[in-house]
Amino acid sequence: MFSALTDKLEDAFRKLRGLGKISESNVTDAMREIRMALLEADVDFKVTKDLIEAVKTRALGEEVLRTVTPGQQIVKIFHDELVKILGDGAAGLELAHSSRILMVGLNGAGKTTTSAKLANWLKKQGKRPLLVALDLYRPAAVTQLQVLGQQLNVPVCIPAAGETDVVRATRAALAWVEQQGPGVAIFDTAGRQEVDEALLSELKKVRDLVQPQETLLVADAATGQQAVAVASRFHETVTITGLVMTKLDGDARGGALLSMRQVTGCPVKFIGTGEKVDQLEVFHPDRMAQRILGMGDVVSLVEKAAEEIDEKEAMGMMRRMEENKFDFTDFLKQLRFMKKLGPLEGLLGMIPGMNKLKGMPGVDDNKMKHVEAIILSMTPKERSKPDIINGSRRKRISKGSGRPVVEINQLLKQFEMMRGLMKNKGAMAQMAGGLFGGGGGIGGMGAGGMPQLPKGMFPGGKMPKMGKSRKGFRLGG
């Protein structure tokens, strides 16, 4: 997410930070680099121009030029102006006891998946979601919504077989919603390859019938320079109340997010960070600005961990560690916990200073998959007593996991080193606190940000430490 833009902004600001004094010439040169970085990230030209002008005007003010660290001051100014574009704060949904949400957007933006993700999010908020399929042109969309609804245990309204009249289908859906009683109905509408009059006319009819409390434009983060035109046309026609940006996990540019927010004046309410139904996040402008500037987003990382950790299981593991009984079964649970938090690259982007590790050899989710395959190829007895894994057993595990014997040897060696540390009560307590949320670490995260991982997953075999200071979480240590 924004990786290319983040790298270029960091380069530009690094030059400014290295200067003891800043002149208009220095600022102009830096702004030129930043302008190019924004345009290459597909941020709209006018949005880029306005942002650069605002930063430059403030950066050349006397209060900045006379400060001890003018370079850092300019970074802060850019951060503040970026937050202004992204929005003042997290924007919630305007929902009553019984509400209707209309999902609109182009084909391929992810409306159907996002509708299911939103239903899942609403369930977690204690709401009763209802899903309504109104895409009469893509039969797979109806089936997809049905399947997702079954997975989430959410009622789904589907159009009558062979139905082609969207007005008739909408009226039937509204009658179904009334029968269901109080709830939040999410209407998944049809899209097109591009914005055309037929699409807009149809959406207007549906909007007038549904009379939604929220109309959310679902947009692909890779929309590029089309973003402004797309957002403007939808907003003019159906008056959107919020944006949902999808596929931010796979797009290195993401300029559409900045452009659409600025042009429509509508808040970005959610972002999609993956394909799974739980990979929908409330959008926080200040946190996103920090991610774009390579400052990380520790708050979101802690929130993710807190959502996933099972306190009872964590306490049980702590006891096993205290008794020096921690085995490969426990280690496997920790790996699976990490997978729940999301892709490894996404997690790195949320930790200050770790953004540069993304894309480096060995820093990928495949390593975690390889370790999991090795552990799953062990027998229950081998997982509980790794000491019995001799040469012949290693060969069998190698064949079962499809990994070379050398990787099995590395994993066993690292695991033994970790167990050796646990025998030292002080080191064990520190690791346990970090791994399982007991005093001083992030729940579910290791003392180094995750469990001790096999050699090759990170340079040096583990991530840098993340400890806790009085003022909050800190790196180093």
C-alpha positions as CSV (number, residue, x, y, z in Angstrom):
1,M,0.0,0.0,0.0
2,F,1.6,3.3,-1.2
3,S,5.0,1.6,-1.1
4,A,6.4,3.4,-4.2
5,L,5.1,6.8,-3.0
6,T,6.4,6.2,0.6
7,D,9.9,5.4,-0.7
8,K,10.1,8.6,-2.8
9,L,8.7,10.8,-0.1
10,E,11.2,9.4,2.4
11,D,14.1,10.1,-0.1
12,A,12.9,13.7,-0.5
13,F,12.5,14.4,3.2
14,R,15.8,12.7,4.1
15,K,17.6,15.4,2.1
16,L,15.7,18.1,4.0
17,R,16.3,16.6,7.4
18,G,20.1,16.5,6.7
19,L,20.2,20.3,6.3
20,G,20.9,22.6,9.2
21,K,19.4,25.6,7.4
22,I,16.7,25.6,4.8
23,S,16.4,28.0,2.0
24,E,13.6,28.7,-0.5
25,S,15.8,26.8,-3.1
26,N,16.0,23.7,-0.9
27,V,12.2,23.7,-0.4
28,T,11.5,24.3,-4.1
29,D,13.7,21.3,-5.1
30,A,12.1,19.0,-2.5
31,M,8.6,20.1,-3.5
32,R,9.5,19.3,-7.2
33,E,10.5,15.8,-6.2
34,I,7.4,15.3,-4.1
35,R,5.2,16.6,-6.9
36,M,6.6,14.0,-9.2
37,A,6.1,11.3,-6.6
38,L,2.5,12.2,-6.1
39,L,1.8,12.3,-9.9
40,E,3.5,9.0,-10.4
41,A,1.3,7.6,-7.7
42,D,-1.8,8.6,-9.8
43,V,-2.8,11.5,-7.5
44,D,-4.9,13.9,-9.6
45,F,-2.9,16.9,-11.0
46,K,-5.1,19.6,-9.3
47,V,-5.0,17.8,-6.0
48,T,-1.2,17.5,-6.2
49,K,-0.9,21.2,-7.1
50,D,-3.0,22.3,-4.2
51,L,-1.2,20.1,-1.7
52,I,2.3,21.2,-2.8
53,E,1.2,24.9,-2.7
54,A,-0.2,24.6,0.8
55,V,3.0,22.8,2.1
56,K,5.3,25.2,0.3
57,T,3.5,28.3,1.7
58,R,3.7,27.0,5.3
59,A,7.2,25.6,4.9
60,L,8.6,29.0,3.9
61,G,7.1,30.7,6.9
62,E,9.4,32.4,9.4
63,E,8.4,30.0,12.2
64,V,9.8,27.1,10.2
65,L,13.0,28.7,8.9
66,R,14.0,29.8,12.3
67,T,13.5,26.4,14.1
68,V,16.3,24.1,15.1
69,T,15.0,21.3,12.9
70,P,13.4,22.9,9.9
71,G,13.5,19.6,7.9
72,Q,11.4,17.8,10.5
73,Q,9.0,20.7,10.7
74,I,8.4,20.5,7.0
75,V,7.6,16.7,7.3
76,K,5.1,17.6,10.0
77,I,3.5,20.3,7.8
78,F,3.2,17.7,4.9
79,H,1.7,15.2,7.3
80,D,-0.9,17.8,8.5
81,E,-1.8,18.9,5.0
82,L,-2.1,15.2,4.0
83,V,-4.5,14.6,6.9
84,K,-6.6,17.6,5.7
85,I,-7.0,16.0,2.3
86,L,-7.7,12.5,3.7
87,G,-10.3,13.9,6.3
88,D,-10.4,15.2,9.8
89,G,-11.1,11.9,11.5
90,A,-12.7,8.5,11.2
91,A,-16.2,8.9,9.7
92,G,-18.8,6.5,11.0
93,L,-21.9,5.2,9.2
94,E,-25.1,7.2,9.8
95,L,-27.3,4.3,10.8
96,A,-30.6,4.0,12.7
97,H,-32.2,0.8,14.1
98,S,-33.4,0.0,10.6
99,S,-31.2,1.4,7.8
100,R,-30.4,0.9,4.2
101,I,-27.0,1.1,2.5
102,L,-26.6,1.3,-1.2
103,M,-23.3,0.0,-2.7
104,V,-22.4,1.5,-6.1
105,G,-19.3,1.3,-8.3
106,L,-17.8,-0.1,-11.5
107,N,-17.3,-3.7,-12.4
108,G,-14.3,-5.3,-10.8
109,A,-14.1,-2.8,-7.9
110,G,-15.2,-5.4,-5.4
111,K,-18.8,-4.3,-4.6
112,T,-20.1,-7.8,-3.8
113,T,-17.1,-8.9,-1.6
114,T,-17.2,-5.5,0.1
115,S,-21.0,-5.9,0.8
116,A,-20.2,-9.2,2.6
117,K,-17.3,-7.6,4.4
118,L,-19.5,-4.7,5.6
119,A,-22.1,-7.3,6.8
120,N,-19.4,-9.0,8.8
121,W,-18.2,-5.7,10.3
122,L,-21.8,-4.7,11.2
123,K,-22.3,-8.1,13.0
124,K,-19.2,-7.4,15.1
125,Q,-20.8,-4.0,16.0
126,G,-23.9,-5.8,17.3
127,K,-26.1,-4.9,14.3
128,R,-28.3,-7.3,12.3
129,P,-27.2,-7.1,8.6
130,L,-29.2,-8.2,5.6
131,L,-27.8,-8.7,2.1
132,V,-29.7,-7.9,-1.1
133,A,-28.5,-9.0,-4.5
134,L,-29.5,-6.5,-7.2
135,D,-26.9,-7.2,-9.9
136,L,-29.1,-8.6,-12.7
137,Y,-26.4,-8.7,-15.3
138,R,-23.7,-10.8,-13.6
139,P,-25.3,-14.1,-12.5
140,A,-22.1,-15.0,-10.6
141,A,-22.7,-11.9,-8.4
142,V,-25.9,-13.4,-7.0
143,T,-24.3,-16.8,-6.3
144,Q,-21.3,-15.1,-4.8
145,L,-23.4,-13.1,-2.4
146,Q,-25.4,-16.2,-1.5
147,V,-22.3,-18.2,-0.7
148,L,-20.8,-15.3,1.4
149,G,-24.1,-14.8,3.2
150,Q,-24.2,-18.5,4.2
151,Q,-20.6,-18.3,5.5
152,L,-21.5,-15.3,7.6
153,N,-24.9,-16.7,8.6
154,V,-26.5,-13.5,7.2
155,P,-29.9,-13.6,5.3
156,V,-29.6,-12.9,1.6
157,C,-32.4,-11.7,-0.8
158,I,-32.0,-12.9,-4.4
159,P,-33.9,-11.8,-7.4
160,A,-36.5,-14.1,-9.1
161,A,-35.1,-16.5,-11.7
162,G,-34.9,-14.7,-15.1
163,E,-35.6,-11.3,-13.6
164,T,-34.3,-8.5,-15.9
165,D,-36.3,-5.4,-14.6
166,V,-34.2,-3.7,-11.9
167,V,-37.2,-1.6,-10.6
168,R,-39.3,-4.7,-10.1
169,A,-36.4,-6.5,-8.5
170,T,-35.8,-3.6,-6.1
171,R,-39.5,-3.4,-5.1
172,A,-39.5,-7.1,-4.4
173,A,-36.3,-6.7,-2.3
174,L,-37.8,-3.9,-0.3
175,A,-40.8,-6.0,0.5
176,W,-38.4,-8.8,1.7
177,V,-36.5,-6.4,3.8
178,E,-39.7,-5.3,5.5
179,Q,-40.6,-8.9,6.3
180,Q,-37.2,-9.5,7.9
181,G,-37.9,-6.9,10.6
182,P,-35.3,-4.4,12.0
183,G,-31.8,-4.6,10.5
184,V,-29.3,-2.9,8.2
185,A,-30.0,-3.9,4.6
186,I,-27.0,-3.7,2.2
187,F,-28.0,-3.4,-1.5
188,D,-25.4,-4.8,-3.9
189,T,-26.0,-3.1,-7.3
190,A,-24.8,-3.8,-10.8
191,G,-21.8,-2.1,-12.3
192,R,-20.3,-1.5,-15.7
193,Q,-16.9,-1.4,-17.3
194,E,-17.1,2.3,-17.4
195,V,-19.5,5.0,-16.2
196,D,-22.3,5.4,-18.8
197,E,-25.8,6.8,-19.0
198,A,-27.5,3.4,-18.8
199,L,-25.7,2.6,-15.5
200,L,-26.4,6.0,-14.0
201,S,-30.1,6.0,-15.0
202,E,-30.5,2.5,-13.4
203,L,-28.8,3.5,-10.2
204,K,-30.9,6.6,-9.9
205,K,-34.1,4.5,-10.1
206,V,-32.8,2.1,-7.5
207,R,-31.6,5.0,-5.2
208,D,-35.0,6.7,-5.4
209,L,-36.8,3.5,-4.4
210,V,-34.4,2.4,-1.7
211,Q,-33.9,5.9,-0.2
212,P,-30.7,4.8,1.5
213,Q,-29.2,6.4,4.7
214,E,-25.8,5.7,3.2
215,T,-24.7,5.5,-0.5
216,L,-21.1,4.1,-0.6
217,L,-19.0,4.2,-3.7
218,V,-16.7,1.2,-3.9
219,A,-13.6,2.0,-5.8
220,D,-10.5,0.1,-6.8
221,A,-7.3,1.8,-5.4
222,A,-5.7,1.2,-8.8
223,T,-8.3,3.2,-10.7
224,G,-5.6,5.7,-11.5
225,Q,-6.2,9.0,-13.3
226,Q,-9.8,7.9,-14.0
227,A,-10.6,8.2,-10.3
228,V,-11.7,11.9,-10.4
229,A,-14.1,11.4,-13.3
230,V,-15.6,8.2,-11.9
231,A,-16.1,9.7,-8.4
232,S,-17.6,12.9,-9.8
233,R,-20.1,11.2,-12.1
234,F,-21.4,8.9,-9.3
235,H,-21.6,11.7,-6.9
236,E,-23.5,14.0,-9.3
237,T,-26.0,11.2,-10.0
238,V,-26.7,9.4,-6.7
239,T,-25.1,11.7,-4.1
240,I,-22.6,9.4,-2.4
241,T,-22.1,9.7,1.3
242,G,-18.8,7.8,1.6
243,L,-16.0,6.0,-0.2
244,V,-14.8,2.4,0.3
245,M,-11.3,1.9,-1.2
246,T,-10.5,-1.7,-2.1
247,K,-7.4,-3.7,-3.0
248,L,-5.1,-1.4,-1.1
249,D,-3.1,-4.5,-0.2
250,G,-2.0,-5.0,-3.8
251,D,-1.6,-1.5,-5.2
252,A,1.8,0.3,-4.8
253,R,0.4,3.7,-5.9
254,G,-3.0,4.3,-4.3
255,G,-3.3,7.9,-5.6
256,A,-7.0,7.3,-6.3
257,L,-7.7,7.5,-2.5
258,L,-6.3,11.0,-2.2
259,S,-8.0,12.2,-5.4
260,M,-11.5,10.9,-4.8
261,R,-11.6,12.2,-1.2
262,Q,-10.6,15.7,-2.3
263,V,-12.8,15.9,-5.4
264,T,-16.0,14.6,-3.9
265,G,-15.6,16.0,-0.4
266,C,-17.0,12.7,0.8
267,P,-15.1,10.8,3.6
268,V,-13.3,7.5,3.0
269,K,-15.2,5.3,5.5
270,F,-13.5,1.9,4.9
271,I,-10.5,0.4,3.2
272,G,-10.2,-3.2,1.9
273,T,-6.9,-4.8,2.8
274,G,-7.4,-8.3,1.4
275,E,-9.9,-10.8,-0.1
276,K,-11.1,-12.3,3.2
277,V,-14.4,-11.1,4.7
278,D,-12.6,-9.8,7.8
279,Q,-10.2,-7.7,5.9
280,L,-12.1,-4.4,6.0
281,E,-10.8,-1.6,8.2
282,V,-12.3,1.6,9.3
283,F,-10.4,4.4,7.7
284,H,-8.4,6.7,10.0
285,P,-6.9,9.7,8.0
286,D,-4.1,10.4,10.5
287,R,-3.0,6.8,10.6
288,M,-3.0,6.6,6.8
289,A,-1.0,9.8,6.6
290,Q,1.6,8.2,8.9
291,R,1.7,5.0,6.8
292,I,2.2,7.1,3.6
293,L,5.1,8.9,5.3
294,G,6.7,5.6,6.4
295,M,5.9,6.3,10.1
296,G,4.0,3.1,10.6
297,D,0.6,2.6,12.3
298,V,1.2,0.8,15.7
299,V,-2.3,1.7,17.0
300,S,-4.0,-0.3,14.2
301,L,-1.5,-3.1,14.7
302,V,-2.3,-3.3,18.4
303,E,-6.1,-3.2,17.6
304,K,-5.7,-6.1,15.2
305,A,-3.8,-8.2,17.8
306,A,-6.4,-7.4,20.5
307,E,-9.2,-8.6,18.2
308,E,-7.6,-11.9,17.5
309,I,-6.0,-12.9,20.8
310,D,-7.7,-15.6,22.9
311,E,-6.9,-14.6,26.5
312,K,-7.6,-18.1,27.9
313,E,-5.4,-19.8,25.4
314,A,-2.7,-17.1,25.9
315,M,-2.6,-17.7,29.6
316,G,-2.4,-21.5,29.0
317,M,0.6,-21.0,26.8
318,M,2.2,-18.7,29.4
319,R,1.9,-21.5,31.9
320,R,3.5,-24.0,29.5
321,M,6.4,-21.6,28.9
322,E,6.9,-21.2,32.7
323,E,7.0,-25.0,33.0
324,N,9.3,-25.2,30.0
325,K,6.7,-27.3,28.1
326,F,6.4,-25.0,25.1
327,D,6.5,-27.3,22.0
328,F,5.9,-27.2,18.2
329,T,2.1,-27.4,18.6
330,D,2.3,-24.2,20.6
331,F,4.6,-22.7,18.0
332,L,2.2,-23.6,15.2
333,K,-0.6,-21.8,17.0
334,Q,1.6,-18.7,17.2
335,L,2.3,-18.9,13.4
336,R,-1.4,-19.2,12.7
337,F,-2.1,-16.2,15.0
338,M,0.3,-14.2,12.9
339,K,-1.5,-15.2,9.7
340,K,-4.8,-14.0,11.2
341,L,-3.3,-10.5,11.5
342,G,-2.8,-10.3,7.8
343,P,0.0,-10.5,5.2
344,L,3.5,-10.1,6.5
345,E,4.3,-7.1,4.2
346,G,1.2,-5.3,5.5
347,L,2.3,-5.8,9.1
348,L,5.7,-4.5,8.3
349,G,4.2,-1.3,6.9
350,M,2.5,-0.7,10.3
351,I,5.7,-0.9,12.3
352,P,7.7,2.4,12.3
353,G,11.0,1.9,10.5
354,M,10.2,-1.5,9.1
355,N,8.8,-0.3,5.8
356,K,12.2,-0.8,4.1
357,L,12.2,-4.5,4.9
358,K,9.2,-5.0,2.5
359,G,10.3,-6.8,-0.7
360,M,13.6,-7.9,0.7
361,P,14.6,-11.5,0.0
362,G,13.3,-13.9,2.7
363,V,10.7,-11.4,4.0
364,D,7.6,-12.9,2.8
365,D,4.6,-15.1,3.8
366,N,6.1,-18.1,1.9
367,K,8.6,-18.6,4.7
368,M,5.8,-18.9,7.2
369,K,4.0,-21.4,4.9
370,H,7.2,-23.4,4.7
371,V,7.6,-23.5,8.5
372,E,3.9,-24.5,8.9
373,A,4.3,-27.3,6.3
374,I,7.4,-28.6,8.2
375,I,5.6,-28.7,11.6
376,L,2.4,-30.3,10.0
377,S,4.7,-33.1,8.6
378,M,5.8,-34.0,12.1
379,T,3.9,-36.6,14.1
380,P,2.1,-35.4,17.3
381,K,4.9,-37.1,19.3
382,E,7.6,-35.3,17.4
383,R,5.9,-32.0,17.9
384,S,5.8,-32.5,21.7
385,K,9.3,-34.1,21.9
386,P,11.6,-32.5,19.2
387,D,14.6,-34.3,20.7
388,I,13.5,-37.6,19.1
389,I,13.7,-36.2,15.6
390,N,16.8,-38.1,14.3
391,G,18.2,-38.3,10.8
392,S,15.6,-40.7,9.3
393,R,12.8,-38.7,10.8
394,R,14.2,-35.5,9.3
395,K,14.3,-37.1,5.9
396,R,10.6,-38.2,6.3
397,I,9.6,-34.7,7.4
398,S,11.5,-33.2,4.4
399,K,9.6,-35.4,2.0
400,G,6.3,-34.7,3.7
401,S,6.7,-30.9,3.7
402,G,8.5,-30.6,0.3
403,R,11.3,-28.6,2.1
404,P,15.0,-29.5,2.1
405,V,16.6,-31.2,5.2
406,V,18.7,-28.1,5.8
407,E,15.5,-26.1,6.5
408,I,14.3,-28.7,9.0
409,N,17.7,-28.6,10.7
410,Q,17.6,-24.8,10.9
411,L,14.1,-24.8,12.4
412,L,15.0,-27.4,15.0
413,K,18.2,-25.5,15.9
414,Q,16.3,-22.2,16.3
415,F,13.6,-23.9,18.3
416,E,16.1,-25.4,20.7
417,M,17.8,-22.0,21.2
418,M,14.4,-20.5,22.0
419,R,13.7,-23.2,24.6
420,G,17.1,-22.7,26.1
421,L,16.2,-19.0,26.6
422,M,13.0,-20.1,28.4
423,K,15.0,-21.9,31.0
424,N,16.3,-18.5,32.1
425,K,13.3,-17.2,34.1
426,G,14.1,-13.5,33.4
427,A,14.4,-14.0,29.6
428,M,11.4,-16.3,29.6
429,A,9.2,-13.9,31.4
430,Q,10.1,-11.1,29.0
431,M,9.4,-13.3,26.0
432,A,6.2,-14.6,27.5
433,G,5.0,-11.1,28.3
434,G,5.7,-10.1,24.7
435,L,4.3,-13.2,23.1
436,F,1.1,-13.5,25.0
437,G,0.1,-10.0,26.1
438,G,1.2,-10.4,29.7
439,G,2.9,-7.2,30.9
440,G,4.9,-5.1,28.5
441,G,4.3,-6.5,25.0
442,I,1.5,-6.4,22.4
443,G,-1.0,-9.2,22.9
444,G,-0.1,-12.1,20.6
445,M,3.1,-10.4,19.4
446,G,6.6,-11.5,20.3
447,A,9.1,-9.4,22.2
448,G,10.5,-8.7,18.8
449,G,7.1,-8.0,17.3
450,M,6.3,-11.7,16.6
451,P,7.4,-15.2,17.8
452,Q,11.1,-16.1,17.3
453,L,11.0,-17.2,13.7
454,P,13.3,-19.5,11.7
455,K,16.4,-18.1,10.1
456,G,15.7,-16.5,6.7
457,M,12.3,-15.0,7.6
458,F,14.1,-11.8,8.6
459,P,17.7,-10.7,8.3
460,G,19.4,-12.0,11.4
461,G,16.5,-14.5,12.1
462,K,14.1,-12.2,13.9
463,M,12.5,-8.8,13.8
464,P,13.9,-5.8,15.8
465,K,12.5,-5.6,19.3
466,M,9.3,-3.7,20.0
467,G,9.2,-2.8,23.7
468,K,7.0,-0.5,25.7
469,S,7.9,2.8,27.2
470,R,5.9,5.0,29.5
471,K,4.7,7.1,26.6
472,G,3.6,4.1,24.5
473,F,5.2,1.6,22.2
474,R,8.7,2.1,20.9
475,L,11.1,0.4,18.7
476,G,14.6,-0.7,19.7
477,G,16.0,-2.2,22.7
